[in-house]
């Protein structure tokens, strides 16, 4: 009976380790799926930013050029 008990304990221990490994693997697959979804979302956002950013930057630079011209004009008016 002692040998059967040792074999049963070894079997139970191995079965427990396999179950834990399968659980960890399933958790990893779940986490990986969420990470992959986040990567996909960020990729979409990056493409949107790349299409929206240049026009916004151009508008900003145009406005800055306009403000510089206005400041130069005010400076010239004060001098003359």
C-alpha positions in Angstrom: 0.0 0.0 0.0 3.0 2.3 0.6 4.1 2.1 -3.0 0.6 2.9 -4.3 0.4 5.9 -1.9 3.8 7.2 -3.2 2.8 6.8 -6.8 -0.6 8.4 -6.1 1.2 11.4 -4.4 3.6 11.7 -7.3 0.7 11.6 -9.8 -1.3 14.1 -7.8 1.7 16.4 -7.6 2.3 16.2 -11.3 -1.3 16.7 -12.1 -1.4 19.8 -9.9 1.7 21.2 -11.6 0.2 20.6 -15.0 -3.1 22.2 -14.0 -1.2 25.3 -12.7 0.9 25.4 -15.9 -2.3 25.3 -18.1 -3.9 28.0 -16.0 -0.8 30.2 -16.4 -0.7 29.6 -20.1 -4.4 30.5 -20.4 -3.8 33.7 -18.4 -0.8 34.5 -20.6 -2.9 34.0 -23.8 -5.6 36.3 -22.3 -3.1 39.0 -21.4 -1.5 38.7 -24.8 -4.8 39.1 -26.5 -5.4 42.4 -24.5 -1.9 43.6 -25.3 -2.4 42.8 -29.0 -5.7 44.8 -29.0 -4.0 47.7 -27.3 -1.2 47.6 -29.9 -3.8 47.6 -32.7 -5.6 50.5 -31.1 -2.4 52.5 -30.7 -1.5 51.8 -34.3 -4.9 53.1 -35.5 -4.4 56.3 -33.3 -0.9 56.8 -34.7 -2.2 56.7 -38.3 -5.0 59.2 -37.4 -2.5 61.5 -35.7 -0.2 61.4 -38.7 -3.0 62.4 -41.0 -4.3 65.2 -38.7 -1.0 66.6 -37.3 0.5 68.2 -40.5 -2.5 70.5 -41.2 -2.7 71.5 -37.6 1.0 72.3 -37.5 0.7 74.3 -40.7 -2.1 76.3 -39.3 -0.1 76.9 -36.1 3.0 78.1 -38.1 0.8 80.3 -40.3 -0.6 81.9 -37.2 2.9 82.4 -35.7 4.0 84.0 -38.9 1.0 86.4 -38.7 1.8 87.3 -35.1 5.4 88.0 -36.0 4.3 90.3 -38.8 2.0 92.1 -36.4 4.7 92.5 -33.8 7.1 93.8 -36.4 4.5 96.3 -37.6 3.8 97.5 -34.0 7.5 97.8 -33.4 8.0 99.9 -36.6 5.0 102.1 -35.7 6.6 102.8 -32.3 10.0 103.7 -33.9 8.6 106.0 -36.6 
